[in-house]
Amino acid sequence: MSDLFSDLSLRDLEVPNRLAVSPMCQYTCDADGLPTEWHRVHLGSRAVGGAGIVMTEATAVEPRGRITPHDLGIWSDEHAEALQPITEFVRDQGGVPGIQLAHAGHKASKTRPWDGNVPIAPDETDPDGAAGWEVLSPSPDAYPPFPGDRPAMRKADQDDIEGVIDAYRAAAERSLEAGFEIAEVHAAHGYLLHEFLSPVTNDRDDDYGGSFENRTRLVREVVKAVRDVWPDEKPIFVRISGTDWVEDRESWDIDQSVRLAGDLAELGVDLLDVSSGGLHPDQQVPGGPNFQVPLAEAVREGTDDLAVGAVGGVTEPEQADALVRNGRADLVLVGREFLRDPYFGLRAAGELEGDAAEKWPVQYRRAVQR
Ligand SMILES: Cc1cc2nc3c(=O)[nH]c(=O)nc-3n(C[C@H](O)[C@H](O)[C@H](O)COP(=O)(O)O)c2cc1C
């Protein structure tokens, strides 16, 4: 048996294999943040395709935290009810449904990638007629945002910060109602929590800026709030950017990530999903197969107290299996390869385990039985 297709135990949760669909925004809601048929088919297909964990796209904990007006959200009971059939379907296929809880911070209120990814001012609309809004930032003046017009930004005050923590707590409660087994806090890719973590984007002089302890305070408070309502038997993941890849100035780096991993483990986080970058246009990202794996590996070596997920440039079953076999990661998250091939998990099982016909859904088995 391959290592990729071994069980992963996290608290009381048994994940059937070490392969996860990485969170991927679909920007396919109406402006209400409710899932559409697209979400049902998109997430459902990947569950049919053999992923052990099917993670939703970044799902906004409040409307202001959407990247675009078409992002998925979980800020009302209606959202939880609408997501419930999706989690049920994923579970019926033997997969584990996870939800990535997100707040886009100053990278919010943009048009969709295929509409140019440009800021939408509060008095403007995107090509579909959806209105923009004022975005939230730890330090609006800390640096120019991505090229293009500067969005309307608000510096987060104490009420905003408490509002964000409450929104995460409520989103976690609703995620539970919706049937998710894993809550992942999105603290990567230059979105709100990462903006607080990095000295590049955080020049506050209050309790949420300056020292490592202050910059990490918000993510710790969010994690505490989620852990308070997330049942003891269910795991919490956090996705971080292991580094900003901005080395010419004081920035977030792998040493701080390792230190944060220890703090998060103490707060009851079970797995750190280690991505990178996304914060600043000056980033120098190396790219290529496994390019982020050394970051995951450093976290895995730096703390015994949580499991680690690796992501980025994984496209081959043998490559994914080797990451687990060689102790570089406990879980492999795959993004774009799962878009190219929704059945990547089944293909991987076939390649790694020989006859994997029993892993295919019964409805499809005649296609693979000898
Ligand atoms: C279409 C698309 C949407 C994405 N949306 C998200 C997202 O919602 N949350 C997130 O943390 N990462 C997001 N990512 C990053 C992926 O989860 C993943 O980390 C990245 O694509 C690298 O993995 P890969 O090389 O296997 O694609 C997205 C990537 C793609 C291609």
The ligand as a Gaussian input file, in Angstrom:
#p B3LYP/6-31G(d) Opt

LIG

0 1
 C       -8.242000      28.959000      -9.376000
 C       -7.496000      29.038000      -8.073000
 C       -8.119000      29.566000      -6.959000
 C       -7.448000      29.588000      -5.721000
 N       -8.129000      30.007000      -4.595000
 C       -7.572000      29.843000      -3.379000
 C       -8.331000      30.022000      -2.204000
 O       -9.531000      30.254000      -2.231000
 N       -7.689000      29.864000      -1.006000
 C       -6.367000      29.522000      -0.941000
 O       -5.834000      29.404000       0.169000
 N       -5.641000      29.302000      -2.042000
 C       -6.215000      29.423000      -3.253000
 N       -5.508000      29.106000      -4.376000
 C       -4.171000      28.518000      -4.222000
 C       -4.277000      26.986000      -4.221000
 O       -5.017000      26.505000      -3.104000
 C       -2.879000      26.332000      -4.200000
 O       -2.273000      26.666000      -2.977000
 C       -2.011000      26.785000      -5.358000
 O       -2.722000      26.719000      -6.594000
 C       -0.742000      25.940000      -5.456000
 O       -1.056000      24.581000      -5.592000
 P       -1.061000      23.851000      -7.055000
 O        0.301000      24.055000      -7.627000
 O       -1.365000      22.413000      -6.741000
 O       -2.113000      24.498000      -7.887000
 C       -6.135000      29.118000      -5.622000
 C       -5.494000      28.636000      -6.768000
 C       -6.166000      28.567000      -7.977000
 C       -5.463000      27.969000      -9.174000

